[in-house]
Amino acid sequence: MVTDGERFLLTKDGVESIEVTVKPAIRSDNSVFTGEAILAGVGIGLVHELLLKPLVSSGALEHVLPEWRYPPQELHAVYPSNRHIPHKVRVFVEGLARYLRGLDVFASSTAGP
């Protein structure tokens, strides 16, 4: 969670937490841009592991402080509530849920289809 662009809350094992203050060289709310800046050598940054996992696996980037993470965040598929949800919407949401559960970077959830 970014509080004012300079302080970040990080957690370890979902129990221990620490607030880290940084002096950013750049600021962005775009994870792809932040990942590209990190790859270009601008510095370290907080980007969702899913986006940078291939670069870490290939050795292009190094995962710094791998035991520390952002606090868990929720992801929602939002659609209008109707009595009848169109089949294509239901299929998309169920497929998205299956896909996300298959990724090892997301915590398990009992919510959703």
C-alpha positions as CSV (number, residue, x, y, z in Angstrom):
1,M,0.0,0.0,0.0
2,V,1.4,3.4,-1.0
3,T,0.6,6.0,1.6
4,D,2.1,9.2,0.1
5,G,4.4,7.9,-2.6
6,E,7.3,7.6,-0.2
7,R,6.2,5.1,2.5
8,F,5.3,1.5,1.8
9,L,3.9,-1.1,4.1
10,L,5.6,-4.5,3.7
11,T,4.7,-7.8,5.4
12,K,6.7,-10.9,6.2
13,D,4.9,-14.2,6.5
14,G,1.6,-12.3,6.8
15,V,2.5,-11.6,10.4
16,E,5.3,-9.2,10.7
17,S,5.0,-5.8,9.1
18,I,7.2,-2.8,8.6
19,E,6.8,0.7,7.0
20,V,9.6,1.6,4.7
21,T,10.4,5.1,3.7
22,V,12.1,5.7,0.3
23,K,13.2,8.7,-1.8
24,P,12.1,7.6,-5.2
25,A,14.1,8.5,-8.4
26,I,10.8,8.2,-10.3
27,R,7.2,7.6,-9.4
28,S,4.6,5.7,-11.5
29,D,1.3,4.0,-11.0
30,N,2.0,1.8,-14.0
31,S,3.6,-1.5,-13.1
32,V,4.8,-2.2,-16.6
33,F,6.6,1.2,-16.8
34,T,8.1,0.6,-13.3
35,G,9.3,-2.9,-14.4
36,E,10.9,-1.4,-17.5
37,A,12.6,1.3,-15.3
38,I,14.0,-1.4,-13.0
39,L,15.2,-3.4,-16.0
40,A,16.9,-0.3,-17.3
41,G,18.8,0.1,-14.1
42,V,17.0,3.1,-12.6
43,G,16.9,1.3,-9.2
44,I,14.8,-1.1,-7.2
45,G,11.0,-1.0,-7.1
46,L,7.9,-2.7,-6.0
47,V,6.2,-4.5,-8.8
48,H,3.8,-7.5,-8.7
49,E,5.9,-10.7,-8.9
50,L,3.8,-12.0,-11.8
51,L,5.1,-9.3,-14.1
52,L,8.8,-9.7,-13.3
53,K,8.9,-13.5,-12.6
54,P,10.3,-14.4,-16.1
55,L,13.1,-11.7,-15.7
56,V,14.0,-13.0,-12.3
57,S,14.0,-16.6,-13.5
58,S,16.3,-15.7,-16.4
59,G,18.7,-13.9,-14.2
60,A,18.1,-10.5,-15.8
61,L,16.8,-9.2,-12.5
62,E,17.4,-10.1,-8.9
63,H,14.5,-10.4,-6.3
64,V,15.6,-8.2,-3.4
65,L,14.1,-9.0,0.0
66,P,12.0,-12.0,-1.3
67,E,10.5,-12.7,2.1
68,W,8.9,-9.2,2.2
69,R,5.7,-8.5,0.3
70,Y,2.9,-6.0,-0.1
71,P,0.0,-6.8,2.2
72,P,-2.5,-9.1,0.5
73,Q,-4.7,-7.3,-2.0
74,E,-8.0,-8.4,-3.5
75,L,-8.8,-8.7,-7.2
76,H,-12.4,-8.4,-8.3
77,A,-14.1,-9.1,-11.6
78,V,-17.0,-6.6,-11.6
79,Y,-20.1,-6.9,-13.8
80,P,-23.7,-5.6,-13.4
81,S,-25.8,-7.6,-11.0
82,N,-28.7,-9.2,-12.8
83,R,-30.8,-12.2,-12.2
84,H,-29.4,-13.7,-15.3
85,I,-25.7,-13.3,-15.9
86,P,-24.9,-13.7,-19.6
87,H,-23.2,-17.0,-20.3
88,K,-20.1,-15.4,-21.9
89,V,-19.6,-13.3,-18.7
90,R,-19.9,-16.3,-16.4
91,V,-17.5,-18.3,-18.6
92,F,-15.0,-15.4,-18.7
93,V,-15.1,-15.0,-14.9
94,E,-14.8,-18.7,-14.2
95,G,-11.9,-19.0,-16.6
96,L,-10.2,-16.0,-15.1
97,A,-10.6,-17.5,-11.6
98,R,-9.1,-20.8,-12.8
99,Y,-6.2,-19.1,-14.4
100,L,-5.4,-17.0,-11.4
101,R,-5.6,-20.0,-9.0
102,G,-3.1,-21.8,-11.3
103,L,-0.5,-19.0,-10.8
104,D,1.8,-19.6,-7.8
105,V,2.1,-15.9,-7.1
106,F,-1.5,-15.4,-5.8
107,A,-2.7,-16.4,-2.4
108,S,-5.6,-18.9,-2.4
109,S,-9.1,-17.7,-2.0
110,T,-12.3,-19.3,-1.2
111,A,-14.3,-16.5,-2.9
112,G,-15.3,-16.5,-6.5
113,P,-16.5,-19.1,-9.0
